[in-house]
Amino acid sequence: MWQAKVYRALPLLRRDYPDTRFLFMTLTIRNCEVRDLRTTLETMAKGWKRLTELRSWPARGWVRAVEITRSQRYRTAHPHYHCLLMVAPVYFQGDYLKQEQWAELWQQCLRVNYRPVVDIRAVKLALVPDSQRVNPMPKNMWAAVAEILKYAVKPSDMVRDHDWFLTLVDQVHKTRGVAIGGILKRYIKERKKETLTSEPGEEPAEKTKEQLYFGWKQQVRKYRKIAPVSPARG
């Protein structure tokens, strides 16, 4: 669902900001016990908020997704962020932030006493040939979006350790797996915000009137969209 939303938004974004550039960034934190995952995710969300409020923050818009992997040896959880940052074209012409500087800033914003691993790289502007072009998007952009929004937990981690996975489900219930900000908010609509916890410093989400309802159709053995039932009037 999120991949589809971003895929639809990016061509419009490129139309309005044709010279914009993109960065693919991964932010990590030390592994935690799976029972402490909610607290760790809250620490990361607060750290992200501080990061985006820095004067040196370069992104005009961003998409951020959580991925959680399982340590096979210690059964701990490894939460980390995959991010797509939209930056001005002049970002690479000046004194841009290098990987070590990003790691230092992330450490400060997390308020931890160790240097977390950070990976930052530019999405290359290798354009699709005119004969194959549907929209003027960098060829590698689709792969970057797919990597960021692929899944929150690997399917293999879901079945390898049932106790670990059930604890994870409890820990991530109603947490925010994907967040967007800056200019990109105008291009990517979020729905059903009321089912999510708010990010630190975020205003409570308003309930949307646009809702979809699905029911199981035995004849075709599939879920089909159905009309919502109007609440009884008093």
Secondary structure as UniProt FT lines:
FT   HELIX           2..16
FT   TURN            18..19
FT   STRAND          21..28
FT   HELIX           34..36
FT   HELIX           37..52
FT   TURN            55..56
FT   STRAND          59..70
FT   TURN            72..74
FT   STRAND          77..87
FT   HELIX           89..92
FT   HELIX           99..110
FT   STRAND          118..122
FT   HELIX           130..132
FT   TURN            139..140
FT   HELIX           141..148
FT   HELIX           155..160
FT   HELIX           162..172
FT   TURN            173..174
FT   STRAND          178..182
FT   HELIX           183..186
FT   HELIX           193..195
FT   TURN            200..201
FT   STRAND          213..217
FT   TURN            218..221
FT   STRAND          222..226
//
